[in-house]
Amino acid sequence: MSARQIGLLALIAILGMAILIGLQQALGGRIEAERQAAAERALLDLLPPGSYDNHPLARPIAIQAAELLGSPEPPAAWLATRQGSPSAVLLKARAKGYEGPIQLLLAIRPDGRLLAVKVLAHRETPGIGDRIEAARSSWLGSFNGHSLASYPNQEWRVKADKGQFDEIAGATITSRAVVTAIQLALQFFERNRDRLLATTEEPTP
């Protein structure tokens, strides 16, 4: 192989590498943007369409007292607003399930009523404990609209513990853990209401 041929092959290899790097850089930004959009949809789908006009995830709320939410890590919260006024607080919480931690996300109205709750992650038993997922049962929907004032503190329990809430058949431990986590999250909201609802954002035109 002549020196000219070697040089040509080297040039082709360099051009190929440059094209590959360029494609990675161009697609990398798009992939990251799509990943962020998917993460936003997973967190914001608890909020009714048109109920907010800000970007809640762009301004996380710095809060303390993680022990109230059953997690050793600082709790995560975001404020949704409409025309500059609070419309909901998104709050992460963790329950101690039968098979391990259950990660929850709650949307709470400014008046303390639960707008909706969903499971973000869990390891509960398939066919039994996994019925905490909205796709597998409507059990979590039974909490919507409730606040701490809905029942006395001691009645925020499953019916097996003489409380007000049904438990999932065969998954009493899982159900009990989720009810407790929701109650703790609502208590956390009440104790930190002013800070969670504080906003200096300008309304979106």
C-alpha positions as CSV (number, residue, x, y, z in Angstrom):
1,M,0.0,0.0,0.0
2,S,1.4,3.3,-1.0
3,A,1.8,6.3,1.2
4,R,-0.9,8.1,-0.8
5,Q,-3.4,5.3,-0.1
6,I,-2.5,5.2,3.6
7,G,-3.0,9.0,3.8
8,L,-6.4,8.7,2.0
9,L,-7.5,6.0,4.4
10,A,-6.4,8.1,7.4
11,L,-8.3,11.1,6.0
12,I,-11.5,8.9,5.6
13,A,-11.1,7.6,9.1
14,I,-10.7,11.2,10.5
15,L,-13.8,12.4,8.5
16,G,-15.8,9.4,9.7
17,M,-14.8,10.1,13.3
18,A,-15.7,13.8,13.0
19,I,-19.1,13.0,11.5
20,L,-19.8,10.5,14.4
21,I,-18.8,13.0,17.0
22,G,-21.0,15.6,15.4
23,L,-24.0,13.3,15.3
24,Q,-23.5,12.4,18.9
25,Q,-23.4,16.0,19.9
26,A,-26.4,16.9,17.8
27,L,-28.5,13.9,19.0
28,G,-27.3,14.1,22.6
29,G,-29.0,17.4,23.2
30,R,-32.2,16.1,21.7
31,I,-32.1,12.9,23.7
32,E,-31.6,14.8,26.9
33,A,-34.4,17.2,26.1
34,E,-36.7,14.2,25.4
35,R,-35.6,12.6,28.7
36,Q,-36.4,15.7,30.6
37,A,-39.8,16.1,28.9
38,A,-40.6,12.5,29.8
39,A,-39.6,13.1,33.4
40,E,-41.8,16.2,33.5
41,R,-44.8,14.3,32.1
42,A,-44.3,11.6,34.8
43,L,-44.4,14.1,37.6
44,L,-46.9,16.7,36.2
45,D,-49.6,14.3,35.0
46,L,-51.2,14.5,38.4
47,L,-52.2,18.1,37.6
48,P,-55.3,18.7,35.6
49,P,-54.7,20.4,32.2
50,G,-54.9,24.2,32.4
51,S,-54.5,24.2,36.2
52,Y,-51.0,25.8,36.0
53,D,-49.1,28.1,33.7
54,N,-45.6,28.0,35.2
55,H,-42.9,25.4,35.0
56,P,-43.0,23.7,38.5
57,L,-40.0,21.4,38.0
58,A,-37.8,24.4,37.2
59,R,-38.1,25.7,40.7
60,P,-37.8,23.0,43.3
61,I,-38.7,24.0,46.9
62,A,-35.9,23.6,49.4
63,I,-37.4,22.0,52.5
64,Q,-36.2,20.1,55.6
65,A,-37.7,17.7,58.1
66,A,-37.3,14.6,55.8
67,E,-38.3,12.3,58.7
68,L,-41.9,13.4,58.4
69,L,-42.0,11.9,54.9
70,G,-40.4,8.6,55.8
71,S,-37.2,9.2,53.9
72,P,-33.6,9.8,55.1
73,E,-33.2,12.2,52.2
74,P,-34.4,15.8,51.9
75,P,-38.0,15.7,50.6
76,A,-38.7,17.0,47.1
77,A,-41.5,19.5,46.4
78,W,-42.6,21.8,43.6
79,L,-45.1,24.5,43.4
80,A,-47.6,24.8,40.5
81,T,-49.1,28.3,40.0
82,R,-51.7,29.8,37.7
83,Q,-51.6,33.6,37.0
84,G,-49.2,33.9,39.9
85,S,-51.3,32.1,42.5
86,P,-50.6,28.7,43.9
87,S,-52.7,25.9,42.4
88,A,-51.0,22.8,43.8
89,V,-47.9,21.5,45.5
90,L,-46.2,18.4,44.3
91,L,-44.6,16.4,47.1
92,K,-42.6,13.2,47.1
93,A,-43.0,10.8,50.0
94,R,-41.8,7.3,50.8
95,A,-43.7,4.4,52.4
96,K,-42.1,1.3,54.0
97,G,-43.8,-1.5,52.0
98,Y,-43.8,-5.2,52.4
99,E,-40.9,-5.8,50.0
100,G,-39.1,-2.4,50.3
101,P,-39.6,1.3,49.9
102,I,-42.5,2.7,47.9
103,Q,-41.9,6.0,46.3
104,L,-45.0,8.2,46.1
105,L,-45.9,11.5,44.5
106,L,-48.8,13.6,45.9
107,A,-50.5,16.6,44.4
108,I,-52.0,18.7,47.2
109,R,-54.4,21.7,46.8
110,P,-53.6,24.9,48.6
111,D,-56.5,24.2,51.0
112,G,-54.8,20.9,52.0
113,R,-57.0,18.5,50.1
114,L,-55.3,15.8,48.1
115,L,-55.7,16.3,44.4
116,A,-54.1,13.0,43.4
117,V,-51.4,10.5,44.3
118,K,-49.4,8.1,42.3
119,V,-46.7,5.4,42.8
120,L,-43.3,6.3,41.2
121,A,-41.5,3.1,42.2
122,H,-41.9,0.0,44.3
123,R,-41.0,-3.6,44.7
124,E,-44.2,-5.0,46.0
125,T,-45.4,-8.5,45.2
126,P,-46.8,-8.9,41.6
127,G,-50.5,-9.6,41.5
128,I,-51.0,-8.5,45.2
129,G,-49.1,-5.5,46.5
130,D,-48.5,-4.1,43.0
131,R,-52.2,-3.2,42.9
132,I,-51.2,0.1,44.5
133,E,-50.4,1.1,40.9
134,A,-53.2,3.1,39.2
135,A,-52.9,0.9,36.1
136,R,-53.8,-2.2,38.2
137,S,-56.5,-0.9,40.5
138,S,-58.4,2.3,41.4
139,W,-57.4,2.0,45.1
140,L,-55.2,5.1,45.2
141,G,-58.0,7.1,43.7
142,S,-60.0,6.6,46.9
143,F,-57.8,9.2,48.6
144,N,-58.5,12.0,46.2
145,G,-60.3,14.9,47.7
146,H,-59.4,14.0,51.3
147,S,-57.5,16.2,53.8
148,L,-56.4,15.7,57.3
149,A,-59.8,17.2,58.4
150,S,-61.6,14.4,56.6
151,Y,-61.2,12.0,59.6
152,P,-59.7,12.2,63.1
153,N,-56.0,11.4,63.3
154,Q,-56.5,7.9,64.7
155,E,-58.9,7.0,61.8
156,W,-56.3,7.6,59.1
157,R,-55.8,3.8,59.0
158,V,-57.0,0.9,57.0
159,K,-60.2,-0.8,58.1
160,A,-58.3,-3.8,59.4
161,D,-56.9,-1.4,62.0
162,K,-60.3,0.2,62.7
163,G,-59.7,3.1,60.3
164,Q,-61.6,4.6,57.4
165,F,-59.7,3.2,54.3
166,D,-60.2,-0.1,52.6
167,E,-57.1,-2.2,52.2
168,I,-56.0,-4.1,49.2
169,A,-57.0,-7.8,49.6
170,G,-53.9,-9.8,50.6
171,A,-51.8,-6.7,50.9
172,T,-52.6,-5.2,54.2
173,I,-49.0,-4.3,55.0
174,T,-48.6,-2.5,51.7
175,S,-52.0,-0.7,52.1
176,R,-51.2,0.3,55.7
177,A,-47.8,1.7,54.7
178,V,-49.3,3.8,51.9
179,V,-52.1,5.2,54.1
180,T,-49.5,6.2,56.7
181,A,-47.2,7.8,54.1
182,I,-50.1,9.9,52.7
183,Q,-51.1,11.0,56.2
184,L,-47.6,12.0,57.0
185,A,-47.3,13.9,53.7
186,L,-50.5,15.8,54.4
187,Q,-49.2,16.6,57.9
188,F,-46.0,17.8,56.4
189,F,-47.9,20.1,54.1
190,E,-49.9,21.6,56.9
191,R,-46.8,22.3,59.0
192,N,-45.0,23.9,56.1
193,R,-47.9,25.4,54.2
194,D,-46.7,29.0,54.1
195,R,-43.3,28.0,52.8
196,L,-44.6,25.5,50.3
197,L,-47.1,28.0,48.9
198,A,-44.8,31.0,48.8
199,T,-44.2,32.3,45.3
200,T,-42.6,35.3,43.8
201,E,-43.2,34.2,40.2
202,E,-44.8,36.5,37.7
203,P,-47.9,35.3,36.0
204,T,-47.4,34.0,32.4
205,P,-48.8,36.4,29.8
